[in-house]
């Protein structure tokens, strides 16, 4: 219940900030606008307009990650998706922007074993012969 309130409060705060942001404009070379790596800095400068759309989607994410011998890192984070509209002459595109905001992180500590061998999968040497060779 408390997590839903946090997500709701974050979404409302972001929407309020998006309302305060004005449409921004800048001039970029035509090569950048058409996505050419070869001509990225060349061509006449054209007007680029970025407008926040005010749509915010907030979800929770969680992940577990090995953090040592019998230790696990648990992370809880917010996944914030918002959309902006990018407008250039004769074209416009809506782009989704995703941001991850940490909420909590903890290390879960287990018992340390008497013996331990850690062989990463990419360094594992398979010395058993293949059947039929």
N, CA, C and O atoms as CSV, one atom per row, in Angstrom:
chain,resi,resn,atom,element,x,y,z
A,1,UNK,N,N,0.824,-1.177,0.000
A,1,UNK,CA,C,0.000,0.000,0.000
A,1,UNK,C,C,0.882,1.260,0.000
A,1,UNK,O,O,0.612,2.215,-0.728
A,2,UNK,N,N,1.919,1.247,0.812
A,2,UNK,CA,C,2.807,2.401,0.904
A,2,UNK,C,C,3.582,2.596,-0.408
A,2,UNK,O,O,3.847,3.728,-0.811
A,3,UNK,N,N,3.941,1.495,-1.068
A,3,UNK,CA,C,4.684,1.588,-2.323
A,3,UNK,C,C,3.830,2.260,-3.401
A,3,UNK,O,O,4.343,3.047,-4.197
A,4,UNK,N,N,2.541,1.955,-3.430
A,4,UNK,CA,C,1.653,2.590,-4.406
A,4,UNK,C,C,1.558,4.090,-4.163
A,4,UNK,O,O,1.479,4.872,-5.110
A,5,UNK,N,N,1.567,4.492,-2.900
A,5,UNK,CA,C,1.514,5.924,-2.575
A,5,UNK,C,C,2.789,6.618,-3.048
A,5,UNK,O,O,2.734,7.723,-3.588
A,6,UNK,N,N,3.936,5.970,-2.845
A,6,UNK,CA,C,5.209,6.543,-3.308
A,6,UNK,C,C,5.174,6.715,-4.828
A,6,UNK,O,O,5.537,7.773,-5.341
A,7,UNK,N,N,4.738,5.681,-5.546
A,7,UNK,CA,C,4.679,5.754,-7.009
A,7,UNK,C,C,3.723,6.855,-7.457
A,7,UNK,O,O,4.021,7.594,-8.395
A,8,UNK,N,N,2.586,6.964,-6.796
A,8,UNK,CA,C,1.602,7.992,-7.137
A,8,UNK,C,C,2.151,9.392,-6.882
A,8,UNK,O,O,1.994,10.284,-7.716
A,9,UNK,N,N,2.793,9.588,-5.735
A,9,UNK,CA,C,3.371,10.896,-5.405
A,9,UNK,C,C,4.459,11.297,-6.400
A,9,UNK,O,O,4.536,12.455,-6.812
A,10,UNK,N,N,5.296,10.336,-6.783
A,10,UNK,CA,C,6.362,10.624,-7.749
A,10,UNK,C,C,5.754,11.002,-9.098
A,10,UNK,O,O,6.203,11.955,-9.735
A,11,UNK,N,N,4.740,10.263,-9.536
A,11,UNK,CA,C,4.097,10.565,-10.820
A,11,UNK,C,C,3.474,11.958,-10.807
A,11,UNK,O,O,3.607,12.705,-11.777
A,12,UNK,N,N,2.795,12.313,-9.718
A,12,UNK,CA,C,2.176,13.640,-9.624
A,12,UNK,C,C,3.224,14.751,-9.615
A,12,UNK,O,O,3.045,15.782,-10.263
A,13,UNK,N,N,4.314,14.540,-8.884
A,13,UNK,CA,C,5.384,15.540,-8.829
A,13,UNK,C,C,6.013,15.747,-10.204
A,13,UNK,O,O,6.256,16.880,-10.619
A,14,UNK,N,N,6.272,14.654,-10.902
A,14,UNK,CA,C,6.873,14.763,-12.238
A,14,UNK,C,C,5.917,15.472,-13.191
A,14,UNK,O,O,6.345,16.304,-13.991
A,15,UNK,N,N,4.628,15.151,-13.112
A,15,UNK,CA,C,3.655,15.815,-13.986
A,15,UNK,C,C,3.590,17.317,-13.710
A,15,UNK,O,O,3.456,18.114,-14.638
A,16,UNK,N,N,3.685,17.697,-12.448
A,16,UNK,CA,C,3.694,19.130,-12.110
A,16,UNK,C,C,4.921,19.822,-12.694
A,16,UNK,O,O,4.824,20.934,-13.214
A,17,UNK,N,N,6.068,19.166,-12.607
A,17,UNK,CA,C,7.294,19.747,-13.171
A,17,UNK,C,C,7.212,19.829,-14.694
A,17,UNK,O,O,7.685,20.795,-15.293
A,18,UNK,N,N,6.611,18.817,-15.319
A,18,UNK,CA,C,6.470,18.849,-16.774
A,18,UNK,C,C,5.565,19.993,-17.221
A,18,UNK,O,O,5.783,20.582,-18.280
A,19,UNK,N,N,4.553,20.307,-16.416
A,19,UNK,CA,C,3.666,21.429,-16.749
A,19,UNK,C,C,4.426,22.753,-16.716
A,19,UNK,O,O,4.121,23.667,-17.483
A,20,UNK,N,N,5.419,22.856,-15.826
A,20,UNK,CA,C,6.185,24.092,-15.686
A,20,UNK,C,C,7.236,24.254,-16.787
A,20,UNK,O,O,7.675,25.367,-17.075
A,21,UNK,N,N,7.631,23.141,-17.394
A,21,UNK,CA,C,8.649,23.204,-18.446
A,21,UNK,C,C,8.007,23.755,-19.711
A,21,UNK,O,O,6.973,23.269,-20.168
A,22,UNK,N,N,8.624,24.749,-20.248
A,22,UNK,CA,C,8.140,25.337,-21.494
A,22,UNK,C,C,8.704,24.543,-22.670
A,22,UNK,O,O,9.689,23.817,-22.538
A,23,UNK,N,N,8.071,24.698,-23.790
A,23,UNK,CA,C,8.599,24.119,-25.015
A,23,UNK,C,C,9.947,24.771,-25.297
A,23,UNK,O,O,10.075,25.994,-25.245
A,24,UNK,N,N,10.945,23.952,-25.594
A,24,UNK,CA,C,12.282,24.483,-25.865
A,24,UNK,C,C,12.605,24.328,-27.346
A,24,UNK,O,O,12.150,23.390,-28.000
A,25,UNK,N,N,13.382,25.243,-27.850
A,25,UNK,CA,C,13.774,25.204,-29.261
A,25,UNK,C,C,15.271,25.431,-29.369
A,25,UNK,O,O,15.868,26.142,-28.561
A,26,UNK,N,N,15.859,24.822,-30.370
A,26,UNK,CA,C,17.284,24.977,-30.635
A,26,UNK,C,C,17.494,24.803,-32.135
A,26,UNK,O,O,16.582,24.394,-32.854
A,27,UNK,N,N,18.668,25.106,-32.591
A,27,UNK,CA,C,18.990,24.924,-34.006
A,27,UNK,C,C,20.108,23.886,-34.109
A,27,UNK,O,O,21.123,23.970,-33.417
A,28,UNK,N,N,19.894,22.906,-34.990
A,28,UNK,CA,C,20.880,21.844,-35.190
A,28,UNK,C,C,21.178,21.721,-36.681
A,28,UNK,O,O,20.342,22.080,-37.511
A,29,UNK,N,N,22.376,21.213,-37.033
A,29,UNK,CA,C,22.694,21.010,-38.449
A,29,UNK,C,C,21.756,19.973,-39.080
A,29,UNK,O,O,21.320,19.032,-38.416
A,30,UNK,N,N,21.459,20.155,-40.349
A,30,UNK,CA,C,20.563,19.254,-41.072
A,30,UNK,C,C,21.054,17.811,-41.022
A,30,UNK,O,O,20.246,16.885,-40.944
A,31,UNK,N,N,22.373,17.610,-41.066
A,31,UNK,CA,C,22.933,16.256,-41.002
A,31,UNK,C,C,22.537,15.530,-39.728
A,31,UNK,O,O,22.287,14.325,-39.757
A,32,UNK,N,N,22.474,16.250,-38.603
A,32,UNK,CA,C,22.018,15.646,-37.346
A,32,UNK,C,C,20.546,15.279,-37.430
A,32,UNK,O,O,20.143,14.213,-36.965
A,33,UNK,N,N,19.740,16.156,-38.021
A,33,UNK,CA,C,18.296,15.941,-38.084
A,33,UNK,C,C,17.934,14.714,-38.907
A,33,UNK,O,O,16.965,14.022,-38.596
A,34,UNK,N,N,18.708,14.436,-39.962
A,34,UNK,CA,C,18.386,13.269,-40.791
A,34,UNK,C,C,19.087,12.007,-40.300
A,34,UNK,O,O,18.880,10.932,-40.861
A,35,UNK,N,N,19.911,12.120,-39.264
A,35,UNK,CA,C,20.539,10.952,-38.655
A,35,UNK,C,C,21.766,10.445,-39.379
A,35,UNK,O,O,22.154,9.292,-39.189
A,36,UNK,N,N,22.375,11.255,-40.189
A,36,UNK,CA,C,23.560,10.839,-40.928
A,36,UNK,C,C,24.800,10.994,-40.057
A,36,UNK,O,O,25.081,12.082,-39.553
A,37,UNK,N,N,25.540,9.901,-39.881
A,37,UNK,CA,C,26.778,9.982,-39.110
A,37,UNK,C,C,27.869,10.690,-39.912
A,37,UNK,O,O,28.726,11.365,-39.343
A,38,UNK,N,N,27.833,10.537,-41.204
A,38,UNK,CA,C,28.842,11.144,-42.060
A,38,UNK,C,C,28.676,12.665,-42.139
A,38,UNK,O,O,29.663,13.400,-42.154
A,39,UNK,N,N,27.427,13.131,-42.188
A,39,UNK,CA,C,27.156,14.561,-42.345
A,39,UNK,C,C,26.627,15.199,-41.065
A,39,UNK,O,O,25.946,16.223,-41.124
A,40,UNK,N,N,26.929,14.614,-39.917
A,40,UNK,CA,C,26.316,15.027,-38.651
A,40,UNK,C,C,26.521,16.502,-38.321
A,40,UNK,O,O,25.621,17.113,-37.745
A,41,UNK,N,N,27.634,17.086,-38.650
A,41,UNK,CA,C,27.904,18.478,-38.281
A,41,UNK,C,C,27.756,19.448,-39.450
A,41,UNK,O,O,28.141,20.613,-39.345
A,42,UNK,N,N,27.201,18.972,-40.560
A,42,UNK,CA,C,27.146,19.801,-41.762
A,42,UNK,C,C,25.715,20.121,-42.159
A,42,UNK,O,O,24.762,19.474,-41.724
A,43,UNK,N,N,25.598,21.126,-42.989
A,43,UNK,CA,C,24.305,21.517,-43.527
A,43,UNK,C,C,23.764,22.741,-42.824
A,43,UNK,O,O,24.288,23.162,-41.792
A,44,UNK,N,N,22.708,23.311,-43.389
A,44,UNK,CA,C,22.114,24.489,-42.750
A,44,UNK,C,C,21.495,24.113,-41.411
A,44,UNK,O,O,21.059,22.980,-41.210
A,45,UNK,N,N,21.465,25.068,-40.510
A,45,UNK,CA,C,20.877,24.810,-39.191
A,45,UNK,C,C,19.362,24.932,-39.297
A,45,UNK,O,O,18.835,25.905,-39.836
A,46,UNK,N,N,18.672,23.916,-38.765
A,46,UNK,CA,C,17.215,23.940,-38.784
A,46,UNK,C,C,16.697,23.963,-37.353
A,46,UNK,O,O,17.388,23.555,-36.420
A,47,UNK,N,N,15.494,24.438,-37.200
A,47,UNK,CA,C,14.906,24.590,-35.868
A,47,UNK,C,C,14.389,23.238,-35.372
A,47,UNK,O,O,13.702,22.516,-36.094
A,48,UNK,N,N,14.734,22.914,-34.124
A,48,UNK,CA,C,14.283,21.698,-33.452
A,48,UNK,C,C,13.484,22.130,-32.236
A,48,UNK,O,O,13.972,22.915,-31.422
A,49,UNK,N,N,12.265,21.630,-32.102
A,49,UNK,CA,C,11.398,21.988,-30.983
A,49,UNK,C,C,11.131,20.734,-30.158
A,49,UNK,O,O,10.775,19.692,-30.708
A,50,UNK,N,N,11.301,20.829,-28.835
A,50,UNK,CA,C,11.034,19.713,-27.922
A,50,UNK,C,C,9.923,20.142,-26.974
A,50,UNK,O,O,10.030,21.158,-26.288
A,51,UNK,N,N,8.845,19.343,-26.946
A,51,UNK,CA,C,7.686,19.652,-26.113
A,51,UNK,C,C,7.407,18.486,-25.178
A,51,UNK,O,O,7.189,17.372,-25.655
A,52,UNK,N,N,7.406,18.698,-23.850
A,52,UNK,CA,C,7.010,17.616,-22.949
A,52,UNK,C,C,5.514,17.368,-23.087
A,52,UNK,O,O,4.732,18.316,-23.155
A,53,UNK,N,N,5.110,16.096,-23.130
A,53,UNK,CA,C,3.703,15.767,-23.324
A,53,UNK,C,C,2.952,15.601,-22.014
A,53,UNK,O,O,1.722,15.640,-22.011
A,54,UNK,N,N,3.644,15.418,-20.911
A,54,UNK,CA,C,2.983,15.350,-19.615
A,54,UNK,C,C,2.439,13.989,-19.249
A,54,UNK,O,O,1.784,13.851,-18.216
A,55,UNK,N,N,2.689,12.976,-20.064
A,55,UNK,CA,C,2.251,11.626,-19.727
A,55,UNK,C,C,3.364,10.937,-18.942
A,55,UNK,O,O,4.492,10.817,-19.421
A,56,UNK,N,N,3.040,10.493,-17.750
A,56,UNK,CA,C,4.032,9.849,-16.893
A,56,UNK,C,C,3.500,8.491,-16.465
A,56,UNK,O,O,2.349,8.371,-16.045
A,57,UNK,N,N,4.339,7.474,-16.573
A,57,UNK,CA,C,3.993,6.129,-16.135
A,57,UNK,C,C,5.068,5.698,-15.141
A,57,UNK,O,O,6.252,5.689,-15.476
A,58,UNK,N,N,4.667,5.341,-13.928
A,58,UNK,CA,C,5.615,4.951,-12.886
A,58,UNK,C,C,5.311,3.522,-12.455
A,58,UNK,O,O,4.183,3.206,-12.077
A,59,UNK,N,N,6.323,2.662,-12.515
A,59,UNK,CA,C,6.202,1.271,-12.069
A,59,UNK,C,C,7.372,0.943,-11.156
A,59,UNK,O,O,8.386,1.641,-11.144
A,60,UNK,N,N,7.214,-0.127,-10.395
A,60,UNK,CA,C,8.302,-0.589,-9.541
A,60,UNK,C,C,9.067,-1.692,-10.240
A,60,UNK,O,O,8.498,-2.496,-10.979
A,61,UNK,N,N,10.364,-1.718,-9.996
A,61,UNK,CA,C,11.212,-2.790,-10.474
A,61,UNK,C,C,12.022,-3.318,-9.306
A,61,UNK,O,O,12.245,-2.617,-8.319
A,62,UNK,N,N,12.455,-4.551,-9.427
A,62,UNK,CA,C,13.273,-5.151,-8.377
A,62,UNK,C,C,14.287,-6.074,-9.031
A,62,UNK,O,O,14.014,-6.668,-10.074
A,63,UNK,N,N,15.446,-6.192,-8.424
A,63,UNK,CA,C,16.446,-7.120,-8.942
A,63,UNK,C,C,17.289,-7.672,-7.799
A,63,UNK,O,O,17.536,-7.007,-6.793
A,64,UNK,N,N,17.715,-8.900,-7.995
A,64,UNK,CA,C,18.626,-9.560,-7.065
A,64,UNK,C,C,19.932,-9.792,-7.811
A,64,UNK,O,O,19.931,-10.160,-8.986
A,65,UNK,N,N,21.055,-9.570,-7.113
A,65,UNK,CA,C,22.359,-9.683,-7.751
A,65,UNK,C,C,23.347,-10.269,-6.752
A,65,UNK,O,O,23.363,-9.885,-5.583
A,66,UNK,N,N,24.180,-11.211,-7.227
A,66,UNK,CA,C,25.200,-11.792,-6.363
A,66,UNK,C,C,26.163,-10.694,-5.940
A,66,UNK,O,O,26.589,-9.873,-6.751
A,67,UNK,N,N,26.499,-10.696,-4.643
A,67,UNK,CA,C,27.338,-9.620,-4.131
A,67,UNK,C,C,28.436,-10.158,-3.226
A,67,UNK,O,O,28.873,-9.465,-2.306
A,68,UNK,N,N,28.880,-11.360,-3.469
A,68,UNK,CA,C,29.928,-11.946,-2.641
A,68,UNK,C,C,29.546,-13.366,-2.259
A,68,UNK,O,O,28.565,-13.912,-2.763
A,69,UNK,N,N,30.320,-13.955,-1.372
A,69,UNK,CA,C,30.037,-15.321,-0.931
A,69,UNK,C,C,28.802,-15.299,-0.044
A,69,UNK,O,O,28.810,-14.718,1.042
A,70,UNK,N,N,27.737,-15.942,-0.523
A,70,UNK,CA,C,26.458,-16.017,0.194
A,70,UNK,C,C,25.923,-14.639,0.581
A,70,UNK,O,O,25.344,-14.470,1.654
A,71,UNK,N,N,26.117,-13.677,-0.281
A,71,UNK,CA,C,25.526,-12.355,-0.094
A,71,UNK,C,C,24.773,-11.997,-1.369
A,71,UNK,O,O,25.245,-12.244,-2.479
A,72,UNK,N,N,23.615,-11.421,-1.191
A,72,UNK,CA,C,22.777,-11.026,-2.319
A,72,UNK,C,C,22.362,-9.577,-2.137
A,72,UNK,O,O,21.919,-9.176,-1.060
A,73,UNK,N,N,22.507,-8.801,-3.189
A,73,UNK,CA,C,22.063,-7.406,-3.165
A,73,UNK,C,C,20.648,-7.362,-3.730
A,73,UNK,O,O,20.388,-7.867,-4.822
A,74,UNK,N,N,19.745,-6.757,-2.980
A,74,UNK,CA,C,18.360,-6.600,-3.423
A,74,UNK,C,C,18.099,-5.116,-3.632
A,74,UNK,O,O,18.281,-4.306,-2.723
A,75,UNK,N,N,17.672,-4.775,-4.837
A,75,UNK,CA,C,17.385,-3.376,-5.164
A,75,UNK,C,C,15.920,-3.230,-5.530
A,75,UNK,O,O,15.354,-4.064,-6.236
A,76,UNK,N,N,15.322,-2.166,-5.042
A,76,UNK,CA,C,13.971,-1.784,-5.434
A,76,UNK,C,C,14.087,-0.392,-6.036
A,76,UNK,O,O,14.700,0.499,-5.447
A,77,UNK,N,N,13.495,-0.208,-7.212
A,77,UNK,CA,C,13.611,1.075,-7.892
A,77,UNK,C,C,12.321,1.397,-8.632
A,77,UNK,O,O,11.510,0.519,-8.927
A,78,UNK,N,N,12.158,2.676,-8.919
A,78,UNK,CA,C,11.031,3.129,-9.723
A,78,UNK,C,C,11.479,3.222,-11.178
A,78,UNK,O,O,12.578,3.691,-11.470
A,79,UNK,N,N,10.628,2.775,-12.073
A,79,UNK,CA,C,10.866,2.922,-13.504
A,79,UNK,C,C,9.908,4.012,-13.975
A,79,UNK,O,O,8.695,3.809,-14.012
A,80,UNK,N,N,10.459,5.163,-14.333
A,80,UNK,CA,C,9.650,6.319,-14.720
A,80,UNK,C,C,9.746,6.503,-16.232
A,80,UNK,O,O,10.827,6.749,-16.768
A,81,UNK,N,N,8.617,6.381,-16.909
A,81,UNK,CA,C,8.540,6.600,-18.356
A,81,UNK,C,C,7.760,7.875,-18.619
A,81,UNK,O,O,6.676,8.071,-18.071
A,82,UNK,N,N,8.302,8.728,-19.445
A,82,UNK,CA,C,7.590,9.929,-19.867
A,82,UNK,C,C,7.840,10.122,-21.358
A,82,UNK,O,O,8.771,9.547,-21.920
A,83,UNK,N,N,7.017,10.920,-21.978
A,83,UNK,CA,C,7.128,11.110,-23.423
A,83,UNK,C,C,7.346,12.578,-23.753
A,83,UNK,O,O,6.781,13.468,-23.118
A,84,UNK,N,N,8.179,12.807,-24.764
A,84,UNK,CA,C,8.390,14.149,-25.294
A,84,UNK,C,C,8.181,14.098,-26.803
A,84,UNK,O,O,8.430,13.076,-27.442
A,85,UNK,N,N,7.726,15.201,-27.357
A,85,UNK,CA,C,7.548,15.297,-28.808
A,85,UNK,C,C,8.667,16.163,-29.363
A,85,UNK,O,O,8.892,17.286,-28.910
A,86,UNK,N,N,9.362,15.620,-30.352
A,86,UNK,CA,C,10.439,16.332,-31.033
A,86,UNK,C,C,9.915,16.715,-32.413
A,86,UNK,O,O,9.462,15.863,-33.178
A,87,UNK,N,N,9.983,18.014,-32.719
A,87,UNK,CA,C,9.431,18.511,-33.977
A,87,UNK,C,C,10.537,19.195,-34.772
A,87,UNK,O,O,11.203,20.107,-34.283
A,88,UNK,N,N,10.719,18.735,-36.010
A,88,UNK,CA,C,11.595,19.412,-36.958
A,88,UNK,C,C,10.727,19.720,-38.179
A,88,UNK,O,O,9.652,19.138,-38.323
A,89,UNK,N,N,11.160,20.608,-39.045
A,89,UNK,CA,C,10.325,20.912,-40.213
A,89,UNK,C,C,9.960,19.641,-40.991
A,89,UNK,O,O,10.820,18.811,-41.285
A,90,UNK,N,N,8.703,19.508,-41.311
A,90,UNK,CA,C,8.136,18.403,-42.089
A,90,UNK,C,C,8.091,17.078,-41.349
A,90,UNK,O,O,7.779,16.054,-41.958
A,91,UNK,N,N,8.390,17.062,-40.064
A,91,UNK,CA,C,8.377,15.794,-39.332
A,91,UNK,C,C,8.239,16.045,-37.836
A,91,UNK,O,O,8.672,17.075,-37.320
A,92,UNK,N,N,7.633,15.093,-37.157
A,92,UNK,CA,C,7.619,15.117,-35.689
A,92,UNK,C,C,7.663,13.679,-35.208
A,92,UNK,O,O,7.254,12.758,-35.915
A,93,UNK,N,N,8.157,13.506,-34.015
A,93,UNK,CA,C,8.312,12.168,-33.468
A,93,UNK,C,C,8.120,12.232,-31.966
A,93,UNK,O,O,8.570,13.176,-31.317
A,94,UNK,N,N,7.453,11.233,-31.413
A,94,UNK,CA,C,7.303,11.130,-29.968
A,94,UNK,C,C,8.340,10.142,-29.457
A,94,UNK,O,O,8.443,9.021,-29.954
A,95,UNK,N,N,9.102,10.569,-28.464
A,95,UNK,CA,C,10.172,9.744,-27.904
A,95,UNK,C,C,9.846,9.442,-26.454
A,95,UNK,O,O,9.442,10.329,-25.702
A,96,UNK,N,N,10.025,8.184,-26.063
A,96,UNK,CA,C,9.818,7.795,-24.673
A,96,UNK,C,C,11.149,7.874,-23.940
A,96,UNK,O,O,12.159,7.342,-24.402
A,97,UNK,N,N,11.138,8.541,-22.797
A,97,UNK,CA,C,12.335,8.695,-21.973
A,97,UNK,C,C,12.126,7.884,-20.701
A,97,UNK,O,O,11.130,8.069,-20.002
A,98,UNK,N,N,13.058,6.987,-20.398
A,98,UNK,CA,C,12.951,6.121,-19.226
A,98,UNK,C,C,14.063,6.456,-18.243
A,98,UNK,O,O,15.226,6.594,-18.621
A,99,UNK,N,N,13.684,6.583,-16.975
A,99,UNK,CA,C,14.631,6.864,-15.903
A,99,UNK,C,C,14.395,5.875,-14.772
A,99,UNK,O,O,13.252,5.534,-14.464
A,100,UNK,N,N,15.469,5.421,-14.160
A,100,UNK,CA,C,15.377,4.509,-13.018
A,100,UNK,C,C,15.747,5.279,-11.757
A,100,UNK,O,O,16.816,5.885,-11.682
A,101,UNK,N,N,14.855,5.252,-10.767
A,101,UNK,CA,C,15.094,5.974,-9.509
A,101,UNK,C,C,15.189,4.959,-8.372
A,101,UNK,O,O,14.216,4.255,-8.103
A,102,UNK,N,N,16.348,4.866,-7.692
A,102,UNK,CA,C,16.468,3.913,-6.588
A,102,UNK,C,C,15.561,4.284,-5.425
A,102,UNK,O,O,15.433,5.455,-5.068
A,103,UNK,N,N,14.937,3.272,-4.841
A,103,UNK,CA,C,14.076,3.464,-3.674
A,103,UNK,C,C,14.728,2.837,-2.447
A,103,UNK,O,O,14.791,3.456,-1.385
A,104,UNK,N,N,15.213,1.601,-2.598
A,104,UNK,CA,C,15.844,0.904,-1.474
A,104,UNK,C,C,16.866,-0.092,-2.013
A,104,UNK,O,O,16.730,-0.614,-3.120
A,105,UNK,N,N,17.882,-0.336,-1.208
A,105,UNK,CA,C,18.897,-1.319,-1.553
A,105,UNK,C,C,19.389,-1.940,-0.259
A,105,UNK,O,O,19.672,-1.239,0.712
A,106,UNK,N,N,19.487,-3.252,-0.256
A,106,UNK,CA,C,19.962,-3.932,0.947
A,106,UNK,C,C,20.808,-5.134,0.551
A,106,UNK,O,O,20.652,-5.686,-0.539
A,107,UNK,N,N,21.696,-5.529,1.439
A,107,UNK,CA,C,22.502,-6.727,1.251
A,107,UNK,C,C,21.948,-7.800,2.176
A,107,UNK,O,O,21.864,-7.610,3.389
A,108,UNK,N,N,21.571,-8.929,1.587
A,108,UNK,CA,C,21.082,-10.067,2.367
A,108,UNK,C,C,22.281,-10.978,2.595
A,108,UNK,O,O,22.876,-11.484,1.643
A,109,UNK,N,N,22.632,-11.184,3.860
A,109,UNK,CA,C,23.832,-11.943,4.211
A,109,UNK,C,C,23.428,-13.342,4.641
A,109,UNK,O,O,22.563,-13.521,5.499
A,110,UNK,N,N,24.072,-14.334,4.025
A,110,UNK,CA,C,23.848,-15.729,4.392
A,110,UNK,C,C,25.055,-16.270,5.135
A,110,UNK,O,O,26.024,-15.554,5.389
A,111,UNK,N,N,24.978,-17.542,5.478
A,111,UNK,CA,C,26.079,-18.197,6.173
A,111,UNK,C,C,27.222,-18.451,5.199
A,111,UNK,O,O,26.982,-18.845,4.058
A,112,UNK,N,N,28.459,-18.233,5.629
A,112,UNK,CA,C,29.627,-18.474,4.785
A,112,UNK,C,C,29.990,-19.953,4.880
A,112,UNK,O,O,30.174,-20.472,5.981
A,113,UNK,N,N,30.096,-20.645,3.730
A,113,UNK,CA,C,30.411,-22.079,3.765
A,113,UNK,C,C,31.874,-22.323,4.141
A,113,UNK,O,O,32.714,-21.428,4.051
A,114,UNK,N,N,32.154,-23.558,4.563
A,114,UNK,CA,C,33.528,-23.934,4.910
A,114,UNK,C,C,34.415,-23.943,3.661
A,114,UNK,O,O,35.579,-23.549,3.736
A,115,UNK,N,N,33.888,-24.383,2.522
A,115,UNK,CA,C,34.629,-24.431,1.263
A,115,UNK,C,C,33.811,-23.724,0.191
A,115,UNK,O,O,32.581,-23.776,0.188
A,116,UNK,N,N,34.525,-23.057,-0.726
A,116,UNK,CA,C,33.814,-22.314,-1.764
A,116,UNK,C,C,34.692,-22.216,-3.003
A,116,UNK,O,O,35.870,-21.872,-2.912
A,117,UNK,N,N,34.117,-22.517,-4.153
A,117,UNK,CA,C,34.815,-22.343,-5.429
A,117,UNK,C,C,33.881,-21.567,-6.346
A,117,UNK,O,O,32.723,-21.942,-6.532
A,118,UNK,N,N,34.391,-20.492,-6.912
A,118,UNK,CA,C,33.603,-19.691,-7.844
A,118,UNK,C,C,34.297,-19.710,-9.194
A,118,UNK,O,O,35.363,-19.116,-9.357
A,119,UNK,N,N,33.693,-20.392,-10.167
A,119,UNK,CA,C,34.233,-20.440,-11.520
A,119,UNK,C,C,33.230,-19.740,-12.434
A,119,UNK,O,O,32.164,-20.289,-12.712
A,120,UNK,N,N,33.558,-18.534,-12.904
A,120,UNK,CA,C,32.639,-17.838,-13.813
A,120,UNK,C,C,32.395,-18.656,-15.076
A,120,UNK,O,O,33.297,-19.347,-15.549
A,121,UNK,N,N,31.192,-18.584,-15.620
A,121,UNK,CA,C,30.825,-19.383,-16.790
A,121,UNK,C,C,31.713,-19.090,-17.988
A,121,UNK,O,O,32.023,-20.001,-18.756
A,122,UNK,N,N,32.129,-17.844,-18.165
A,122,UNK,CA,C,32.945,-17.515,-19.329
A,122,UNK,C,C,34.392,-17.986,-19.193
A,122,UNK,O,O,35.133,-17.986,-20.175
A,123,UNK,N,N,34.805,-18.391,-17.982
A,123,UNK,CA,C,36.162,-18.881,-17.777
A,123,UNK,C,C,36.191,-20.381,-17.496
A,123,UNK,O,O,37.233,-20.928,-17.133
A,124,UNK,N,N,35.061,-21.037,-17.663
A,124,UNK,CA,C,34.958,-22.467,-17.395
A,124,UNK,C,C,35.658,-23.236,-18.505
A,124,UNK,O,O,35.370,-23.020,-19.683
A,125,UNK,N,N,36.566,-24.125,-18.149
A,125,UNK,CA,C,37.298,-24.928,-19.116
A,125,UNK,C,C,36.676,-26.317,-19.152
A,125,UNK,O,O,36.741,-27.055,-18.169
A,126,UNK,N,N,36.082,-26.669,-20.269
A,126,UNK,CA,C,35.454,-27.976,-20.417
A,126,UNK,C,C,36.497,-28.945,-20.953
A,126,UNK,O,O,36.857,-28.890,-22.129
A,127,UNK,N,N,36.982,-29.832,-20.088
A,127,UNK,CA,C,38.045,-30.755,-20.493
A,127,UNK,C,C,37.515,-32.155,-20.754
A,127,UNK,O,O,38.300,-33.059,-21.040
A,128,UNK,N,N,36.214,-32.358,-20.665
A,128,UNK,CA,C,35.654,-33.680,-20.950
A,128,UNK,C,C,35.562,-33.857,-22.455
A,128,UNK,O,O,35.153,-32.934,-23.160
A,129,UNK,N,N,35.940,-35.041,-22.965
A,129,UNK,CA,C,35.885,-35.257,-24.418
A,129,UNK,C,C,34.429,-35.342,-24.893
A,129,UNK,O,O,33.545,-35.792,-24.164
A,130,UNK,N,N,34.211,-34.902,-26.121
A,130,UNK,CA,C,32.890,-35.002,-26.715
A,130,UNK,C,C,32.635,-36.437,-27.139
A,130,UNK,O,O,33.557,-37.132,-27.565
A,131,UNK,N,N,31.403,-36.883,-27.026
A,131,UNK,CA,C,31.026,-38.241,-27.404
A,131,UNK,C,C,31.202,-38.419,-28.907
A,131,UNK,O,O,30.725,-37.592,-29.685
A,132,UNK,N,N,31.865,-39.463,-29.319
A,132,UNK,CA,C,32.018,-39.780,-30.729
A,132,UNK,C,C,33.289,-39.242,-31.353
A,132,UNK,O,O,33.476,-39.389,-32.561
A,133,UNK,N,N,34.153,-38.636,-30.598
A,133,UNK,CA,C,35.403,-38.118,-31.180
A,133,UNK,C,C,36.463,-39.163,-31.169
A,133,UNK,O,O,37.582,-38.913,-31.618
